[in-house]
Amino acid sequence: MDLSGNQKSIVVVGAGFAGASAAFHLTRMGMGKVMVLEQEKVPGTHASGRNAAMIRQVVPQASIAALARGGAAFVRQLPSDWPVETIFDQTGSFLLASEKDSAKLKQDSAIALECGVPTEWWPIDRIVEAMPILAGSTATGGVWSPTDGVIDIHGLLQGYLAAAAASGAELKFSSSVRQIIVRRNKVCAIQTESEEIVADVLINAAGAWAQEIGLLAGAAHIPLVPYRRHLFVTQPLDWVQAEWPIIWDLSQDIYFRPESGGLLLCPCDEEAQRPGDAADDPTALQMLADKVMRFYPKLSDLPIRRSWAGLRTLTPDRLFTLGWDPSLEGFFWLAGLGGHGVTVSYSVGLLAASLITQKIPTQLAVELAPDRFCEHRDVT
């Protein structure tokens, strides 16, 4: 698809991190007709506003790690014209592992270090010396990543949208897609409850609803599944220090960090759910209590003040779905970020905008392309 001109109409469905960043980059690249449609009254109502706000760069999948590095570099030094105050608290992180899992974590850490991310392997006794609250952990060691941290997710999301709007993008909230009009196997327009919008390109950044948008258009079937995950925040605790790093035990699937004078904790629960508001499940709190008791006994009996659940949308291989639909012209997938959306937002938006404006595809784009889920993938 030739989008070398800047007068093509691009409609982004979804104003979460993926869609907002794509609009930000497209307008920066001079695309003059960009519209963002968001079904909710407020952007970030779902996954983009219900996550743990953590920037983490050491991840096992090479393609996601590459995007995470670029995204983390961006939030550490936002551009001088960034329109919204957005604080990044560079607390660092400890990623912990058992003896069985430590070899893979060390490998991931070494790759990150080669790519410019400061990392260091610490034995568990050194970690406990720095963080006595971890005494009793079953981990054998962990990776110290000093440039990880916590971002103001609302400032970051609003910043992308405000910058895109300042560069000419049109933002429409409370605008649900009712129909996608296709003629001669090409996207032509999007029908909302109130209007028909001409579109040369539809970017499907609808998060948990991405598969539904694909079905509505008659695009290729991409196996995207939303999974519910819970977060819990304690009451203020006088022994918690605000400067503590993120602690993520990869072997036991539990993480926590300081939040509002207490701790934010997650049992890394995962349950498939239809798109929509993710209701709290009391069994998640029991899962958290069980993990804390077994692996971090010094955190037992924490007074939980509030909790919420959000949806992480995943593909079977847990890589993103980013690229042109293999069967429907003008339909671009930007979905399945699976909980990495905050960290990779800048990078996935840049990659998407680069592919849409016909810059040369990279190997990374090939790895994430939607056609990997199709039976007859074109590898030429």
Disulfide bonds with the S-S distance in Angstrom:
none
